Amino acid sequence: MTMNKKQLIVALVLVLMIASSSYAENILEYKRVVLCANHMTVLVNRLTGKVRYKYVLYNRRKIWVLLNGTEQAQYQSMYEAQVKLKMVCH
């Protein structure tokens, strides 16, 4: 690849990251995980392994909700237990 192609790819990735940062589901930063304990879909940061969002039904629409406090800690412990046991739920 020439330098121009590399620069174009890097610029495109940066634009995608900025454009998708307004949405919770940024595929470069987060991965979707279904928790076996409660069959809830959450978004987990790929680098830190921290659970950040959950998928809920609100006014007949499914939206991502930011997790905070004890609720975030509960989902985090469910995720960590699932990873430790190497469980995969769909």
C-alpha positions, -999 to 999 in steps of 0.1 A, spaced: 0 0 0 12 35 -7 12 61 20 -19 78 5 -39 46 8 -28 41 44 -37 77 52 -71 72 36 -78 41 56 -67 57 89 -89 88 81 -119 66 73 -115 46 105 -113 79 125 -144 93 108 -163 60 115 -153 62 151 -163 98 155 -196 93 136 -206 62 155 -196 76 189 -229 93 191 -245 59 192 -238 34 220 -230 6 196 -196 14 181 -183 -19 167 -147 -8 169 -150 0 207 -177 -24 219 -188 -60 214 -223 -74 220 -226 -100 246 -257 -120 257 -255 -127 294 -266 -162 302 -278 -153 337 -307 -131 325 -306 -133 287 -299 -96 285 -277 -81 257 -250 -58 269 -221 -39 252 -187 -46 266 -156 -24 259 -132 -45 238 -101 -31 255 -111 -28 291 -137 -56 294 -161 -32 312 -198 -35 306 -212 -1 296 -247 -4 281 -277 -27 282 -303 -32 255 -339 -25 267 -374 -21 253 -386 15 258 -418 29 242 -419 -1 218 -383 6 206 -351 -11 216 -325 13 229 -291 12 245 -291 24 281 -259 35 299 -252 15 331 -241 32 363 -236 24 399 -248 -9 414 -266 -19 382 -234 -17 363 -215 -37 390 -242 -64 388 -239 -67 350 -201 -66 353 -200 -95 377 -224 -116 355 -202 -109 325 -170 -118 344 -185 -150 357 -196 -159 322 -161 -152 308 -145 -172 336 -167 -202 329 -163 -198 291 -201 -198 286 -216 -185 253 -253 -177 251 -273 -167 221 
